[in-house]
Amino acid sequence: MTQPAHGNGSDRSLGEAVHDLVTAIEPISGYRRVALRAALGQILAEPLRTAVSVPAHDNSAVDGYALRHTDADCDRLRLVGTAAAGHPCPDTLGTGECVRIMTGAVVPAGADAVVMQERVSRDGDHITITEWPAAGNNIRRAGEDLRAGDCILDAGRRLTAADLGVIASTGQAELNVKRPLRVAFFSTGDELRGVGEPLGPGEIHDSNRYSLYGMLSHLGVEVMDLGTLKDDPGALESALRQAAHEADAIVTSGGVSVGDTDHLPPLLEQHGELRFRSIAMKPGRPVTVGRFGSAWYFGLPGNPVSVMTTFTQLVTPALRRLAGEAPRPARRLTVTTRSALRKTPGREDFQRGQLVATSDGQLEVVGVGHQGSGVLRSMSEADCFIVLPAERASVEPGELVEVEPFAAPLIV
């Protein structure tokens, strides 16, 4: 499917491009069984159910006394036992009786409420209650968190620290997760040099591979760094063939525009499948997407801000779909801008911003630095994108805008 785009009128919108990809992509197959701790950040391969209820028994939510709420007419209650977590009281409460109980202990038979110890005065083996509890007070019911047979988590969920705790509460020590997605990546350009290398006239250090490495690692994929390649069609074709043989997806930066040294789109047309090569977004209009062999291919622009923007907005949802992760729309907020934002209608614009709080706790956003696609420092200083729709023109301070906070670096 070849859909070259050389004018803004033929560019597809970002929304159309993402929809096209997630509809066309079939998730990878294969899973592995791992210990619970090793599952953090992995994608659940199948729905997970519990064979037990959590908690397994009615238990006390406080330190106090288990009793029968119908004994409220009694002046005093007689203490007949003690219940602690892991040490149930075997007795059944009779009229006028109570049991000293600790947080987490099983509620003894016959009891239907727990009074906090702060509401009790004790005299030897008897207690007097200053404020009687209603039936069920301070009791955590069996199965109030999970019931036996419940689906704990759906397939496709990327497991968090909280998820591990929930699974552990059901006693499951192992589970099936999707195998990691394998992604190969490289940069292109005769002008690129590695970090630590001296620069000659017109040369720059290759920053894109480091940004790509960080973003790919954040997605939990297995990365294959194929380095920096010259603008040579033969070398590029060889790298693409190697990557397609070893990886599920390929991500490149540079060499995808319409210049004489932009060899990647023609290579994809000749040896693969070109789905599209232009999106109505800024920064990052020239993007080449398709397949090379069995691998999905994402050719990103060379400008560093364009690389990061197109990766977050286009490549991330595609790779999550390919990895088998359930859809997870980006979180966006509507806030007031403190900054004037320059924009010409025509393309969806992702400007870099920083969220700030007002004195009354409301969020606002300020633009960060120079918004040029080559100013990578703006991404480092920002903590969100200011998302301006294609049809919108420049924005004045005090107007409402939509922002998309950057993803947190850790899974929590």
C-alpha positions as CSV (number, residue, x, y, z in Angstrom):
1,M,0.0,0.0,0.0
2,T,1.9,3.0,-1.2
3,Q,0.6,6.5,-0.3
4,P,3.2,9.1,-0.9
5,A,2.5,12.5,0.4
6,H,4.3,15.6,-0.9
7,G,1.8,18.4,0.0
8,N,0.0,19.3,3.2
9,G,-3.3,18.6,1.4
10,S,-2.5,14.9,1.0
11,D,-1.2,14.4,4.6
12,R,-3.3,12.2,6.7
13,S,-4.1,13.2,10.3
14,L,-2.3,11.7,13.2
15,G,-5.6,10.2,14.4
16,E,-6.1,8.5,11.1
17,A,-2.6,7.2,11.0
18,V,-2.8,5.7,14.5
19,H,-6.2,4.1,13.8
20,D,-4.8,2.6,10.5
21,L,-1.9,1.1,12.4
22,V,-3.6,-0.3,15.4
23,T,-6.3,-1.8,13.1
24,A,-3.8,-3.4,10.8
25,I,-1.3,-4.7,13.4
26,E,-1.8,-8.2,14.8
27,P,-0.1,-8.7,18.2
28,I,2.8,-11.1,18.4
29,S,2.2,-14.6,19.6
30,G,4.1,-16.5,22.3
31,Y,4.3,-16.3,26.0
32,R,6.5,-17.4,28.9
33,R,5.8,-18.4,32.5
34,V,7.6,-16.3,35.0
35,A,7.8,-15.9,38.8
36,L,5.6,-13.2,40.2
37,R,8.4,-10.7,40.8
38,A,9.7,-11.1,37.3
39,A,6.3,-10.1,35.9
40,L,6.6,-6.4,36.9
41,G,6.2,-4.4,33.7
42,Q,5.3,-7.4,31.6
43,I,2.1,-7.9,29.7
44,L,-0.4,-10.4,31.0
45,A,-0.9,-13.1,28.4
46,E,-4.3,-14.4,29.6
47,P,-7.1,-13.3,32.0
48,L,-6.1,-14.0,35.6
49,R,-8.6,-15.5,38.0
50,T,-8.4,-16.2,41.7
51,A,-9.3,-19.6,43.2
52,V,-9.7,-18.1,46.7
53,S,-11.6,-15.2,48.3
54,V,-9.6,-12.2,49.7
55,P,-9.9,-11.9,52.6
56,A,-10.7,-15.5,53.3
57,H,-12.6,-14.8,56.5
58,D,-14.5,-11.9,58.2
59,N,-11.8,-10.1,60.1
60,S,-11.5,-7.0,62.3
61,A,-10.5,-3.7,60.9
62,V,-9.4,-2.3,64.3
63,D,-8.0,-3.2,67.6
64,G,-11.0,-3.6,70.0
65,Y,-13.6,-6.1,71.1
66,A,-15.8,-8.4,69.1
67,L,-19.4,-8.6,70.4
68,R,-23.0,-9.1,69.5
69,H,-24.6,-5.7,68.8
70,T,-27.9,-7.0,70.2
71,D,-26.3,-7.0,73.7
72,A,-26.5,-3.2,73.8
73,D,-28.9,-3.5,76.8
74,C,-26.2,-5.2,78.9
75,D,-24.5,-2.9,81.3
76,R,-21.2,-4.8,81.0
77,L,-19.8,-7.6,78.8
78,R,-17.7,-10.5,80.0
79,L,-14.4,-11.1,78.3
80,V,-14.2,-14.8,77.3
81,G,-11.1,-14.9,75.0
82,T,-8.6,-13.3,72.7
83,A,-8.3,-13.3,68.9
84,A,-5.1,-12.1,67.1
85,A,-4.0,-12.2,63.5
86,G,-3.2,-15.8,62.7
87,H,-4.6,-17.0,66.1
88,P,-8.4,-17.3,65.9
89,C,-10.6,-17.6,69.0
90,P,-12.3,-21.0,68.9
91,D,-15.2,-20.0,71.2
92,T,-18.7,-19.0,70.0
93,L,-20.0,-15.9,71.8
94,G,-23.0,-16.1,74.0
95,T,-25.3,-13.5,75.4
96,G,-23.3,-10.8,77.3
97,E,-19.9,-12.0,76.1
98,C,-17.1,-10.5,74.1
99,V,-13.6,-11.3,72.8
100,R,-10.5,-9.1,72.8
101,I,-9.6,-8.8,69.1
102,M,-6.7,-7.4,67.1
103,T,-6.6,-5.9,63.6
104,G,-6.7,-8.6,61.0
105,A,-7.9,-11.3,63.4
106,V,-10.8,-13.6,62.4
107,V,-14.1,-12.5,63.9
108,P,-15.3,-15.2,66.2
109,A,-18.5,-17.1,65.7
110,G,-21.5,-15.4,67.2
111,A,-20.0,-11.9,66.9
112,D,-21.4,-9.4,64.4
113,A,-19.6,-6.2,65.3
114,V,-16.3,-4.8,66.7
115,V,-16.1,-1.9,69.0
116,M,-12.9,0.2,68.9
117,Q,-10.8,0.0,72.1
118,E,-11.0,3.7,72.4
119,R,-14.8,3.3,73.0
120,V,-14.3,0.9,75.9
121,S,-13.4,1.0,79.5
122,R,-12.1,-2.3,81.0
123,D,-12.3,-3.6,84.6
124,G,-10.6,-7.0,84.9
125,D,-12.6,-9.5,82.8
126,H,-15.4,-7.1,82.1
127,I,-15.8,-4.1,79.8
128,T,-18.2,-1.2,79.6
129,I,-18.9,0.4,76.2
130,T,-19.3,4.1,75.9
131,E,-20.5,4.0,72.2
132,W,-22.1,0.9,70.9
133,P,-21.4,-0.1,67.3
134,A,-24.0,-1.0,64.8
135,A,-24.2,-4.5,63.2
136,G,-21.2,-5.0,60.9
137,N,-19.2,-2.1,62.2
138,N,-15.4,-2.5,61.9
139,I,-15.6,-5.9,60.2
140,R,-13.9,-6.5,56.9
141,R,-16.1,-9.2,55.2
142,A,-14.7,-12.3,53.5
143,G,-14.4,-11.7,49.8
144,E,-14.8,-7.9,50.1
145,D,-11.6,-7.4,48.0
146,L,-11.9,-10.5,45.7
147,R,-14.3,-13.4,45.5
148,A,-13.2,-16.9,44.4
149,G,-13.7,-17.2,40.7
150,D,-13.3,-13.4,40.1
151,C,-11.2,-12.2,37.1
152,I,-8.4,-10.3,38.8
153,L,-6.8,-8.7,35.7
154,D,-7.6,-8.9,32.0
155,A,-5.2,-10.1,29.3
156,G,-3.1,-7.3,27.8
157,R,-2.5,-5.5,31.1
158,R,1.0,-4.2,31.7
159,L,1.5,-5.3,35.3
160,T,2.2,-2.7,38.0
161,A,3.5,-2.9,41.5
162,A,-0.1,-2.8,42.8
163,D,-1.0,-5.6,40.5
164,L,1.8,-7.8,41.9
165,G,0.4,-7.2,45.4
166,V,-3.1,-8.1,44.3
167,I,-1.9,-11.3,42.6
168,A,0.2,-12.2,45.7
169,S,-2.9,-11.8,47.9
170,T,-4.5,-14.8,46.0
171,G,-1.4,-17.0,46.5
172,Q,-0.3,-17.3,42.9
173,A,3.5,-17.5,42.5
174,E,3.7,-17.7,38.7
175,L,1.8,-16.4,35.7
176,N,1.9,-16.3,31.9
177,V,3.1,-13.1,30.3
178,K,3.6,-12.2,26.7
179,R,7.1,-12.6,25.3
180,P,9.0,-9.3,25.1
181,L,8.7,-7.4,21.8
182,R,12.0,-7.2,19.9
183,V,12.7,-3.9,18.3
184,A,15.8,-3.0,16.2
185,F,16.8,0.6,15.7
186,F,19.5,2.7,14.0
187,S,20.2,6.3,12.9
188,T,21.2,7.4,9.4
189,G,23.3,10.3,8.2
190,D,26.8,10.9,6.9
191,E,27.0,13.8,9.3
192,L,26.5,11.7,12.4
193,R,29.3,10.8,14.8
194,G,29.2,8.7,18.0
195,V,29.5,10.2,21.5
196,G,33.1,10.7,22.5
197,E,34.2,11.1,18.9
198,P,35.7,14.4,17.6
199,L,33.6,16.4,15.2
200,G,34.7,17.6,11.8
201,P,33.1,20.4,9.8
202,G,29.4,19.9,9.4
203,E,29.3,16.9,11.7
204,I,27.1,16.4,14.8
205,H,26.9,13.8,17.6
206,D,24.1,11.2,17.2
207,S,21.6,12.0,20.0
208,N,18.6,10.2,18.4
209,R,19.8,6.7,19.2
210,Y,20.1,7.6,22.9
211,S,16.6,9.1,23.0
212,L,15.2,6.1,21.1
213,Y,17.0,3.7,23.4
214,G,15.4,5.4,26.4
215,M,11.9,5.5,25.0
216,L,12.1,1.9,23.8
217,S,13.4,0.7,27.2
218,H,10.5,2.5,28.9
219,L,8.1,0.4,26.8
220,G,9.8,-2.8,28.2
221,V,10.9,-4.1,24.8
222,E,14.1,-6.0,23.9
223,V,16.2,-3.5,22.0
224,M,18.7,-4.2,19.2
225,D,21.0,-1.2,18.6
226,L,22.3,-1.4,15.0
227,G,24.3,1.8,15.3
228,T,24.7,4.7,13.0
229,L,24.6,4.1,9.2
230,K,25.8,6.2,6.3
231,D,23.4,7.4,3.6
232,D,24.2,4.4,1.4
233,P,21.4,2.4,-0.1
234,G,23.3,-0.9,0.0
235,A,24.2,-0.6,3.7
236,L,20.7,0.6,4.6
237,E,19.1,-2.3,2.8
238,S,21.4,-4.8,4.4
239,A,20.6,-3.3,7.9
240,L,16.9,-3.5,7.2
241,R,17.2,-7.2,6.1
242,Q,19.1,-8.0,9.3
243,A,16.6,-6.2,11.5
244,A,13.6,-7.7,9.8
245,H,15.1,-11.2,10.3
246,E,15.8,-10.7,14.0
247,A,13.1,-8.3,15.3
248,D,9.4,-7.7,15.3
249,A,9.7,-4.0,14.5
250,I,12.3,-1.6,13.2
251,V,12.6,2.1,14.1
252,T,15.0,4.5,12.3
253,S,15.8,8.2,12.5
254,G,16.7,10.3,9.5
255,G,16.6,9.6,5.8
256,V,12.8,9.6,5.3
257,S,12.1,13.0,3.7
258,V,12.2,13.8,-0.1
259,G,15.9,14.7,-0.5
260,D,18.4,13.0,-2.8
261,T,20.0,11.1,0.2
262,D,16.7,10.0,1.7
263,H,16.9,6.4,0.7
264,L,14.7,4.6,3.2
265,P,11.2,5.3,1.6
266,P,12.3,4.0,-1.8
267,L,13.8,0.9,-0.2
268,L,10.5,0.2,1.5
269,E,8.6,0.6,-1.7
270,Q,11.0,-1.7,-3.5
271,H,11.4,-4.5,-0.9
272,G,8.5,-4.1,1.5
273,E,5.2,-2.3,1.9
274,L,4.8,1.4,2.3
275,R,1.6,2.4,4.1
276,F,2.2,6.2,4.4
277,R,5.1,8.7,4.6
278,S,3.6,11.9,5.8
279,I,1.4,13.1,8.7
280,A,-0.2,16.5,9.3
281,M,1.6,17.1,12.6
282,K,4.3,19.4,13.8
283,P,7.0,18.6,14.5
284,G,7.5,15.4,12.6
285,R,5.6,15.6,9.3
286,P,7.9,13.2,7.3
287,V,7.2,9.8,8.8
288,T,7.6,6.6,6.8
289,V,5.5,3.6,8.0
290,G,5.1,0.1,6.5
291,R,6.6,-3.3,6.6
292,F,9.9,-4.8,5.7
293,G,9.7,-8.5,5.5
294,S,7.6,-9.6,8.5
295,A,8.7,-6.6,10.6
296,W,6.8,-3.4,11.0
297,Y,8.9,-0.4,10.0
298,F,8.8,3.1,11.5
299,G,11.0,5.7,9.8
300,L,11.2,8.8,11.9
301,P,12.6,12.3,10.9
302,G,16.1,13.2,11.7
303,N,15.4,16.3,13.9
304,P,15.6,15.2,17.5
305,V,12.4,16.8,18.8
306,S,10.5,15.3,15.8
307,V,11.9,11.9,16.7
308,M,10.6,12.0,20.2
309,T,7.3,13.5,19.3
310,T,6.5,11.0,16.5
311,F,7.7,8.2,18.7
312,T,5.3,9.1,21.6
313,Q,2.3,9.9,19.4
314,L,2.6,7.3,16.6
315,V,5.1,4.6,17.4
316,T,4.2,4.0,21.0
317,P,0.5,3.0,20.4
318,A,1.6,0.9,17.5
319,L,4.3,-1.0,19.5
320,R,1.9,-1.5,22.4
321,R,-0.6,-3.0,20.1
322,L,2.1,-5.2,18.5
323,A,3.3,-6.3,22.0
324,G,-0.3,-7.4,22.9
325,E,-0.9,-4.6,25.4
326,A,-4.5,-3.4,25.8
327,P,-5.3,0.0,24.4
328,R,-4.3,2.8,26.8
329,P,-5.2,6.3,25.5
330,A,-2.8,9.1,26.5
331,R,-4.0,11.2,29.4
332,R,-4.9,14.8,28.5
333,L,-6.0,17.7,30.6
334,T,-7.5,21.1,29.8
335,V,-5.6,24.0,31.5
336,T,-5.0,27.7,31.0
337,T,-1.8,28.8,29.3
338,R,0.3,31.5,30.7
339,S,2.3,31.8,27.5
340,A,1.4,33.1,24.0
341,L,1.7,30.2,21.6
342,R,2.5,30.9,18.0
343,K,0.8,28.6,15.5
344,T,-0.4,28.6,11.9
345,P,-3.6,26.5,11.1
346,G,-3.0,23.3,9.0
347,R,-1.2,20.8,11.2
348,E,-1.8,19.4,14.7
349,D,1.0,21.0,16.8
350,F,2.8,19.4,19.8
351,Q,4.6,22.3,21.6
352,R,6.7,21.6,24.7
353,G,5.4,22.9,28.0
354,Q,5.7,22.8,31.7
355,L,2.8,22.4,34.1
356,V,2.8,24.9,37.1
357,A,0.4,25.2,40.0
358,T,-1.4,28.4,40.9
359,S,-1.6,29.6,44.6
360,D,-5.0,27.9,44.8
361,G,-3.7,24.6,43.4
362,Q,-5.0,24.9,39.8
363,L,-2.8,23.7,37.0
364,E,-1.6,26.0,34.3
365,V,1.0,25.6,31.5
366,V,3.9,27.7,30.2
367,G,5.7,27.2,26.9
368,V,9.3,25.9,27.3
369,G,12.1,27.5,25.3
370,H,12.5,27.6,21.6
371,Q,9.9,25.4,19.8
372,G,12.1,24.5,16.9
373,S,12.3,20.8,16.0
374,G,16.0,20.7,16.4
375,V,16.1,22.1,20.0
376,L,16.2,18.9,22.0
377,R,16.7,20.8,25.3
378,S,13.1,21.9,25.1
379,M,12.1,18.2,25.5
380,S,14.4,17.8,28.5
381,E,13.0,20.9,30.2
382,A,9.3,20.1,29.5
383,D,7.0,17.8,31.3
384,C,4.1,17.8,28.8
385,F,3.0,18.5,25.3
386,I,0.7,21.4,24.6
387,V,-1.6,19.9,22.0
388,L,-3.0,22.4,19.5
389,P,-5.5,21.1,16.9
390,A,-4.8,21.4,13.2
391,E,-7.4,24.1,12.7
392,R,-6.3,26.3,15.6
393,A,-4.3,29.5,15.1
394,S,-2.0,31.2,17.7
395,V,-3.1,31.2,21.3
396,E,-3.0,34.1,23.7
397,P,-2.2,33.9,27.5
398,G,-5.3,33.1,29.5
399,E,-6.9,30.8,26.8
400,L,-7.6,27.1,27.5
401,V,-5.4,24.5,25.9
402,E,-5.1,20.7,26.0
403,V,-1.9,19.3,27.5
404,E,-0.6,15.7,27.5
405,P,1.7,15.0,30.5
406,F,4.8,13.0,29.7
407,A,4.7,9.4,30.8
408,A,6.3,8.6,34.2
409,P,9.7,6.9,33.9
410,L,8.8,4.2,36.4
411,I,6.0,1.6,36.5
412,V,4.2,2.1,39.8
